[in-house]
Amino acid sequence: MGSKVISSANEFYNVLRSLQDEESNDPCLYEEDIQILKMHGDRIPVLNMYYGNQPVFICEKAVPKINEAGDQQMTETSNCTDDDDDDDADDYARALRTELGPQPLTIMKARQLLSWYILSQNANVSAVDNNPALHPLWVRCDMSDPARTTWFGAETVCIGNKVSGAKLYSVTCKGSTVDKRSLITLDELKQEHKNRRHPSSMTIKGSARFNLFGSTVVENTMIESQSSVTVDFKWNHVESILETPPLSSTATLNIKVASGDMRSPMFEMYRELEFLQTLADGLRTGETEWMEPLESTSAVNLTKAFLEELQSTAKTLQDQAAKPAETTKLKSETDTPIFNSLLERGDLDFVEQLWVRMRKSVTSYQDVGDCLKLVVEALRYGDIKPWIHRDSSSSLSKLILQSYHQQIDHVSLTGVTPVHMLLEMGLDKMRKDYINYLIGEELTTLNHLCYYLSTEVDLQEQVIRLRKLHHVLEIILTCSTFLGLPYDRLFLLTQSCLQHYKTYPYDEEHEFKLQIKPTLISHFYQKEQPIVWGVEVSSGHGPREVRTSLQLSDRPLVDHVIFETDYPNETVNGDSEDPAFFSTMVCCSLINFA
């Protein structure tokens, strides 16, 4: 019997080792009905505080795999190899998993998997000596035991390169409640830790997360937002459950901003960027989905009126310098006051004013070509001598410079050339808009913006970098406008975002981090309820540290079981003065290998 158990443990070890050594994160099927995944711990709320972005193994019940040809359930033995012939079945299973969500295993099966994991790591028991340490193993459980366990976990304890023991974890959960008397007390949590560890001394640390900006509740209706700003607090010497984080806490903002939020001061700029992206996509794919025009007058008529206006005024640089006042009036008809005050420029040159008109009115390639033909003809015949910025780099700007000397290159305004020229105009104008704010607010320098302003790369890459720069401003203005962060924090955040996007692709799901002093946002959180509040009792040091923790949250931290609740709404606390919390407790025990 013992040899069979050890054989099973070694077989399970080999499967985990194979999965650990693979670069791929594809799930592995084990014993027909168990799925093993390799992922980062921060993807599982309960595990995030223990592992962060470190890799872990997750065991859960597998969704049956369907063979498309015979529509029969397939059975597979333990292996982690890919079969190209089963791509369609894999897609079906993936879709089914998404619909059903993760599925738990029985308590009995979870204990068996953890015992195999620990036995295979113990050189005194396992037939395989000097096994390299495996990633931590966590198993989803179905709460069928009296303690209502939702997770079992295990990880190795190493001294040097040798596995010397293991830590066993159990996660138990309770449904949402508004009755604070039903929550475990701090003294009871300490006693739970003492029962497992018998420590001579203990350390108690608190943590909490508050939502500062994101989805809101208006008249009991949740208004979802893809943007969110939360703050994480950490402090020592917790004295009571759900205590407010002291001002001596360390505080970190987690900032995730999605472009296009109508509450953003960048919303009008976003609409302008979307039009520019439409042009870039049209050049790339050959098909353009034109946006609904913002002006009732046709693009050609707007351009004609603009040119006639220039011809009827004095054609000196002094007059042109005074001209932007008219442009401000044109744009302010649709822009919001907050946008005007933050990003409005008063020095738009001829090309930028033309872009403003065209981007609000063109609806076809024909419109773009006809407008630019009118401009080029006016330049060629000397009807206008417009003023442009010295550092303008668009093709039209170069033609204007040539017109000063009555020598204009021939431009064939056919095919995609007009759209190409219009895209250049927009890139030039919007880059100056962003520079105007960032430099004007002293948040960065031109040297730090070189990557984003380069015209040496192709137009598609220029658009990508402009989107990154736009996203940086969305983040900065969200923190400035809605949180009122001071200059030194905004400067640090700007540098962090600019540096990040020099290396990484555009990603609105990325959370930017910023350390702040709690006093800067005390008025936001001190009268609010946390979305997560936690306390951790620990003893021991280094790899032999053992922790017992409690987390209270406004929604379940476990997604594979359904919880009972004594409150009608688990995620929106409505107008009640007493918020509802789900309770999650993690207990840990240490096993030493003899």
Secondary structure by P-SEA (a helix, b strand, c coil): caaaaaaaaaaaaaaaaaaaaccccccccccccbbbbbbbcccccccccccccbbbbbbcccccccccccccbbbbcccccccccaaaaaaaaaaaaaaaccccccaaaaaaaaaaaaaaaccccccccccccccbbbbbbcccccccccccbbbbbbcccccccbbbbbbbbbcccccccccccaaaaaaaaaacccccbbbbbbbbcccccccccccccccccccbbbbbbbbcccccccccccccbbbbbbbbbbcccccccaaaaaaaaaaaaaaaaaaaccccccccccccccaaaaaaaaaaaaaaccccaaaaaacaaaaaaaaaccccaaaaaccccccccaaaaaaaaaaaccccaaaaaaaaaaaaaaaaacccbbbbbcccccaaaaaaaaaaaccccccccccaaaaaaaaaaaaaaaaaaaaaaaaaacccccccccccccccccaaaaaaaaaaaaaaaaaaaaaaacccccaaaaaaaaaaaaaaaacccccccbbbbbbbbccccccccccccccccbbbbbbcccccbbbbbbbbccccccccbbbbbccccccccccccbbbbbbbbbbbbbbbcc
